[in-house]
Amino acid sequence: MHVHTTVDSISRLTTAGRTTRSRYAVEGHERTTRERAVVRARVVVNATGAWSPVTAALGGLPQARVRVRPGKGIHVVLDRRVTNYGILSEAIDGRQIFIEPWQNVSVLGTTDDDYYGDLDDVRATSEEVRYLVQGIARVFPSVRTARAIGTYAGVRPSLYAYGRNEDALSREHEIVDHTGDGAPGIYSMIGGKLASYRLFAQELSDRVAKNDFDIQIPCATHVRPLPGGERVPDAFQIAGQYALTPVSARRLVYRHGSRALHILERVVRRPSEAQMTCPCEPVIEAEVRHAVRDELARTVDDVARRTRLGLGACGGMRCAARCGQIIAEERGLAPSEGRSMATEFLVRQAKTRIVAMGPEQARQEALTLAHVRASLGEP
């Protein structure tokens, strides 16, 4: 199944009353093309975070076994590094919050509130932004004059507990084996947080290897480099060799490690791909094409998540249209589809920024976005 595939059902496979080697069939559809697909598997892992109870229900499993208490958290993104150090503060309700540098920007975080809304449409609110700015301003007053360029929001799949404040909920994780529910070989991963994702994945992988495949080899992912992490190329040497700016070369190496050299092989064959697509981060054309061809990116949003294209100060207004054009070329789509991808990205980014803006900045934002949409031929 593709990265943009939604699971529709998980069913048990049997042949003449006996279970086959592939015990389950997972059926889904690709959201952009509506193409349907079926994957047969011996083991199914439900690692869908706050959606875990929903996914379990698709396989006829009891939702109560994977119950979570979704907790919303937001961050505010500032347009530059206003500090090179992480700073902790206390919000009005006593919660600990922070401001810290993150790549080319600064980030304020985070809230923690029970969430009852649509899991597919989680957004920050202006009240949440003010909550964070107010708390940080107690120890870092200049944050009030910094320019916010965006927000992002997510939902934690905290282990369910009734009667506790959000801050008091456990951040531990749990593996649910559904053998007792009549579904051997199906596991659900609930709870946990981003900081423990690798440990959680190792625990699940070790259990599956032992219980379902009789593999006793100890996990070694914690001592193996990630793809591209086996060595770090010299960014300044790359800059001179491929006629890139030092900043472009450093960001490329930072994002891809040794795989940056593979991306730059495209520049050798097609020098025009050294052109800057996103000046704010920066991202060159070859990196965008690599993300589409080799890393399953299919939309401007996908490329942004991989490269940070459009997530800088301009909010994609200087690069989304070109990125959409490149994606359309790589995927053999009509130019209009690339333009639509760009417009969707720009509108989504604008919605993340508007809640963090004052009146004057909001008026400027609306005018600029209207200009960009008109230049793209969108209504």
QUIKABEL-V748839 format. One record per helix or strand of 3 or more residues. SS is the DSSP state (@ for helix, = for strand). FROM is the first residue (numbers start at 0). LEN is the number of residues. Records with the same first field share a line. If there is no record, write none. Layout:
BEGIN
SS->FROM-LEN, FROM-LEN
END
This chain:
BEGIN
=->4-11, 17-13, 35-6, 43-3, 67-11, 86-4, 95-7, 104-5, 147-12, 172-5, 185-6, 275-3
@->48-10, 62-4, 125-12, 140-5, 165-3, 177-4, 193-20, 220-3, 234-8, 245-11, 258-11, 270-4, 284-10, 299-8, 319-12, 334-20, 358-17
END
